[in-house]
């Protein structure tokens, strides 16, 4: 096998007895199907790269092994062997406890070639886009009423950033008594009408 990585060699040799034949078989199959594949060591387990991108990976756990294609979500699955990542531990082939749990070599080779084609064509996985959480802050009714009595302060407060509004409201809510809260509200109305943020004294230093 070409492009052998010493860490991968060590990983396979030091794996549990049940895992050694599984990892060795998968490793050989990948190299046989894709002679130009390169072994790499990422995330503390063996990965195989082709054309500068990850092709597939394998790993051994206490009681099972796993094997997965980096771009499985983009691959066709005519034989129905691909599971979503995380459905059964890491990987797309389920929990592999012996060679009998693996699909036939001909099927795996077909899928490896499919993954190779994606890398050859430079097709990339779509980036995971995290939904942007809309920042909202609830203005207490007592402060809404205070702003209503001072249009200038309300006009400024409405233009404040989320963080500036939050600082004032948290200041009110942290008050131990209603009397203290009302004093803070009165002071805030005065400052806000002048365009000042909650911590304006410190920002001017």
C-alpha positions as CSV (number, residue, x, y, z in Angstrom):
1,X,0.0,0.0,0.0
2,X,1.2,3.5,-0.9
3,X,1.1,6.7,1.1
4,X,1.1,4.9,4.5
5,X,0.9,7.1,7.6
6,X,2.9,5.8,10.6
7,X,0.1,7.0,13.0
8,X,-2.5,5.0,11.1
9,X,-0.2,1.9,11.1
10,X,0.2,2.3,14.9
11,X,-3.5,2.8,15.4
12,X,-4.4,-0.4,13.5
13,X,-1.7,-2.4,15.3
14,X,-2.8,-1.2,18.7
15,X,-6.5,-1.6,18.2
16,X,-8.5,-4.4,20.0
17,X,-8.2,-7.9,18.6
18,X,-11.7,-7.8,17.1
19,X,-11.0,-4.5,15.4
20,X,-7.7,-5.3,13.8
21,X,-9.1,-7.5,10.9
22,X,-11.9,-5.0,10.3
23,X,-9.6,-1.9,10.1
24,X,-7.0,-3.8,8.1
25,X,-9.6,-5.0,5.6
26,X,-11.1,-1.5,5.2
27,X,-7.7,0.0,4.8
28,X,-6.6,-2.4,2.2
29,X,-9.9,-2.0,0.3
30,X,-9.5,1.7,0.2
31,X,-6.0,1.5,-1.1
32,X,-6.8,-1.1,-3.7
33,X,-9.8,0.9,-5.0
34,X,-8.0,4.2,-4.9
35,X,-4.2,3.7,-5.4
36,X,-3.6,7.4,-5.2
37,X,-5.2,7.8,-1.8
38,X,-3.2,9.2,1.1
39,X,-3.5,8.3,4.7
40,X,-3.8,11.2,7.1
41,X,-4.3,11.5,10.9
42,X,-7.0,13.9,11.9
43,X,-9.3,14.1,15.0
44,X,-7.4,11.2,16.6
45,X,-8.4,8.6,14.0
46,X,-7.4,7.5,10.5
47,X,-8.6,9.4,7.5
48,X,-8.0,8.9,3.8
49,X,-7.6,11.8,1.4
50,X,-7.8,11.9,-2.4
51,X,-7.3,14.9,-4.7
52,X,-6.6,17.1,-1.6
53,X,-9.9,16.3,0.1
54,X,-11.0,13.8,2.7
55,X,-12.5,10.7,1.0
56,X,-13.4,8.5,4.0
57,X,-12.4,7.6,7.5
58,X,-12.4,4.7,9.9
59,X,-12.2,4.3,13.7
60,X,-12.3,1.7,16.4
61,X,-14.2,2.0,19.7
62,X,-14.4,-0.4,22.7
63,X,-16.9,-2.7,21.1
64,X,-17.3,-1.7,17.5
65,X,-15.6,-0.1,14.5
66,X,-16.9,2.5,12.1
67,X,-16.4,3.6,8.6
68,X,-17.7,6.7,6.9
69,X,-17.6,8.7,3.7
70,X,-16.8,12.4,4.2
71,X,-19.4,13.4,1.5
72,X,-21.9,10.7,2.2
73,X,-24.7,13.2,2.1
74,X,-23.9,13.9,-1.5
75,X,-23.6,10.3,-2.6
76,X,-26.2,8.0,-4.2
77,X,-27.1,5.0,-2.1
78,X,-28.4,2.4,-4.5
79,X,-27.7,-0.5,-2.1
80,X,-29.1,1.3,0.9
81,X,-26.0,0.9,3.1
82,X,-25.4,4.5,4.2
83,X,-26.7,5.6,7.5
84,X,-26.7,9.3,8.6
85,X,-23.7,10.2,10.7
86,X,-24.5,9.7,14.4
87,X,-27.3,7.2,13.9
88,X,-25.1,4.3,15.2
89,X,-21.9,5.8,16.5
90,X,-19.7,7.6,14.1
91,X,-19.7,6.5,10.4
92,X,-22.2,5.4,7.7
93,X,-22.1,1.6,7.9
94,X,-23.5,1.1,11.4
95,X,-21.6,-0.6,14.3
96,X,-19.1,-3.0,12.8
97,X,-18.2,-5.7,15.2
98,X,-16.8,-8.3,12.7
99,X,-16.1,-8.6,9.0
100,X,-19.5,-10.1,8.6
101,X,-21.1,-6.7,9.3
102,X,-19.4,-5.1,6.3
103,X,-21.1,-4.9,2.9
104,X,-19.6,-7.1,0.2
105,X,-16.3,-5.8,-1.2
106,X,-17.8,-5.1,-4.6
107,X,-20.4,-2.9,-3.1
108,X,-17.9,-1.0,-0.9
109,X,-15.6,-0.5,-3.9
110,X,-18.5,1.0,-5.9
111,X,-19.2,3.5,-3.1
112,X,-15.5,4.3,-2.7
113,X,-15.4,5.1,-6.4
114,X,-18.5,7.2,-6.1
115,X,-16.8,9.2,-3.3
116,X,-13.6,9.5,-5.5
117,X,-15.7,11.0,-8.3
118,X,-17.0,13.7,-6.0
119,X,-13.4,14.7,-5.1
120,X,-12.2,14.5,-8.7
121,X,-15.0,16.9,-9.7
122,X,-14.2,19.2,-6.8
123,X,-17.7,18.9,-5.3
124,X,-17.8,20.2,-1.8
125,X,-20.1,19.6,1.1
126,X,-22.4,22.5,1.7
127,X,-21.3,24.4,4.7
128,X,-23.4,24.0,7.8
129,X,-25.3,27.3,8.3
130,X,-26.4,27.9,11.9
131,X,-29.6,29.8,12.1
132,X,-29.1,33.3,13.3
133,X,-30.8,33.8,16.5
134,X,-32.9,36.9,16.5
135,X,-31.9,39.0,19.5
136,X,-34.9,40.2,21.4
137,X,-35.2,41.9,24.7
138,X,-38.4,42.5,26.6
139,X,-38.7,46.0,27.8
140,X,-40.5,45.9,31.2
141,X,-43.9,47.7,31.3
142,X,-42.7,50.1,34.0
143,X,-39.9,51.3,31.7
144,X,-42.2,51.5,28.7
145,X,-44.5,53.8,30.7
146,X,-41.5,55.9,31.7
147,X,-40.3,56.3,28.1
148,X,-43.8,57.2,27.0
149,X,-43.6,60.2,29.4
150,X,-40.4,61.4,27.8
151,X,-40.5,61.3,23.9
152,X,-36.9,62.4,23.6
153,X,-35.6,59.5,25.7
154,X,-37.9,57.1,23.8
155,X,-36.6,58.2,20.5
156,X,-33.0,57.7,21.6
157,X,-33.7,54.3,23.3
158,X,-35.4,53.0,20.2
159,X,-32.1,53.6,18.2
160,X,-29.9,51.9,20.8
161,X,-28.2,48.7,20.0
162,X,-29.4,45.4,21.5
163,X,-26.5,45.5,24.0
164,X,-27.1,49.1,25.0
165,X,-30.8,48.4,25.7
166,X,-29.9,45.2,27.6
167,X,-27.5,47.0,29.9
168,X,-30.2,49.4,31.0
169,X,-32.8,46.8,31.5
170,X,-30.6,44.4,33.4
171,X,-29.6,47.4,35.7
172,X,-33.3,47.9,36.5
173,X,-34.0,44.2,37.0
174,X,-31.0,43.8,39.4
175,X,-32.4,46.4,41.8
176,X,-33.2,44.8,45.2
177,X,-36.2,47.0,45.9
178,X,-38.8,48.8,43.8
179,X,-37.7,52.1,45.3
180,X,-34.1,51.5,44.0
181,X,-35.5,50.4,40.6
182,X,-37.6,53.5,40.3
183,X,-34.5,55.7,41.1
184,X,-32.5,53.9,38.4
185,X,-35.3,54.3,35.9
186,X,-35.5,58.1,36.6
187,X,-31.7,58.3,36.2
188,X,-31.8,56.3,33.0
189,X,-34.5,58.5,31.4
190,X,-32.3,61.5,32.0
191,X,-29.2,59.9,30.6
192,X,-31.0,58.4,27.6
193,X,-32.6,61.7,26.7
194,X,-29.0,63.0,26.5
195,X,-28.0,60.1,24.3
196,X,-25.9,58.4,26.9
197,X,-25.6,54.6,27.3
198,X,-25.7,52.9,30.6
199,X,-21.9,52.9,31.1
200,X,-21.2,56.2,29.5
201,X,-19.0,57.4,32.4
202,X,-16.6,54.5,31.9
203,X,-16.5,54.8,28.2
204,X,-15.4,58.5,28.4
205,X,-12.4,57.7,30.5
